[in-house]
């Protein structure tokens, strides 16, 4: 029987900062569990990842530290690679997009598109810092928003009000490099005609969803992009750091990181097989139609892997004989928060993987994250929950059962597997259970329901403890040793099954169980069978999991309790000035998203004087449904302003917390709309 061939990729982490727990829950741990399961099944599976090492965030980090971009990527590539190793990630290859093989691969794709006359060259005006002698990417320019007056707006977008505008409209622009006012200078770039592929992409997404059952969150995200219509997208930019544009006259231009980074999966696979002396081996995974390709990502990377990368592969396939596979599935996860708030490096909120693993074993973290993956909605990591998962589940349920079994076998049966005697109903039911659970768990992993699979793993351990208690071997060892031997024999078979099914999630503990059993993994196909027979010599018992003390958890929680001290330096206003502001209560009657804006919602509210429309920059913090019927506070006498072509007749009040999240001010529902706020 031919082995199933599977290619798995995880989104390339950006090499400008350390990996934290949120990253693990998004694109890495789910993929690793899927890969380890398939290796146990005997699949021919290749797991590819690496560092994304180009783009503006790298240069910004380098500028802040006064070092070269290479120093930044070398530091974080090595740090993240080690963190992944400590976490027991099982990549077959962990490459880098700064390597020559990647540059060559990306340039080959670009030249193929040029030869097909697919790319469109367009001229545009971009900010240029004459003092620094460089074009400025969006993140290097700040100014005053022409719509709301926010003084730290980017060159083409305001984060405060969500407005999009032409760079020429930015008021008082300034370069973040020199502090000088930049010039608008003409430049030219090549664009990929994404809209040309929209019909094919919609067909691809719909057919893949019908056949492979894509996650609903991924499908809805894709359909949102399709509704807005796909547009031409620049594939080059004016920057020194990156993959050079491989044509004459393109000095100072590099391939846009969104374009070349996804090609890192292909270049990493080439690197892997080249190191093995098999130059063309990569084609078996990227260009063999019998191969399944699964791309694991976090939700912020959805568009790149469901729309942009497939379009790039389609474009290549149009002009070349050797065709690339498109992803069969893109099981994107939502976000993991930390103690109720988003991870924030700048605010010191969260914990890096390497720091976490200095304190606790990888398996405890892997199990906790896997049992709480943000598969369909955002979830939270809490220190107390981590402690409970480790102590109450890994130690008290799984570890306790394993320890009881081996202690009993060592003390009463010479550390050997006793005979399997006459089976009672309870024994037969338990044997049937260990046959059924691997099938159930495997099916869940195959369908990317890993959180549910982990629950079933622990349910089997719970059933094992119940079986041990119900058969009472401490009683039967005195009254019926053969019956006691049957119990311990069945328990040994259960441990063999537990070692196998838990292997993808807690590989170190799985290895310990196999050592204690004095055997090796027999693979998922043999999982649940009676395979350790009478007289088999067992190994030395080990403690699977130690309990985490309250003190160490309290210490970690206390570290989060630091209150930021903020000095107040805002200009003071008089009572007369404040009294001009008319604050009123209002009830939200309708709310809807605004097309082509990630941040704006259109609200219809009822307040003093009747109904009015307000455009609010809170789409990233509230869904429209969450706002309906809420009693809020608005500035009622603000001059009307136009945002995204829509008139806004007021402003809602909100509080920004330390994580940058907005919380609207709400009033008691009993207060009538239009009441004055004093």
Secondary structure, DSSP 8 states (H G I E B T S, - for coil): ----EEEEEE--EETTS--BHHHIIIIIHHHHHHHHHHHHHT-EEEEEEEEE--SHHHHHHHHHHTS-HHHHHHHHHHHHHHHHHHTT---SEEEETTSHHHHHHHHHHHHHHHHTT--EEEEEEEEEETTTTEE--GGGEEEE-TTT--TTB-SSB-TTT--B--GGG-EEEEETTTSS--EEEEEEEEEE-GGGGHHHHHHHHHHHHHHH---HHHHHHHHHHHHH----EE-EEE-SSS-B--STT-TTEEE-HHHHHTTHHHHHHHHHHHHTT-TTTTHHHHS-TT-EEEEE-BGGGHHIIIIIHHHHHHHHHHH-SS-----SB---B--EEETTB--BTTTTBS-BHHHHHHHS-HHHHHHHHHTT--SSS-EEE-HHHHHHIIIIIIIIIIIHHHHHHHHHHHHHSTTB-----S--HHHHHHHHHHHHHHHHHHHHHHTT-HHHHHHHHHHHHHHHHHHHHHHTHHHHHHH-HHHHHHHHHHHHHHHHHHHHHHTTT-HHHHHHHHHHHT-----GGGTTS--S-TT-B------------HHHHHHHHHHTT-------------HHHHHT--EEEEEEEEEEE-TT-SS-EEEEEEETTEEEEEEES-TTT--HHHHTT-EEEEETT---EEETTEEE--EE-EEE-TTS-EEE-B--TTS-TT-B--
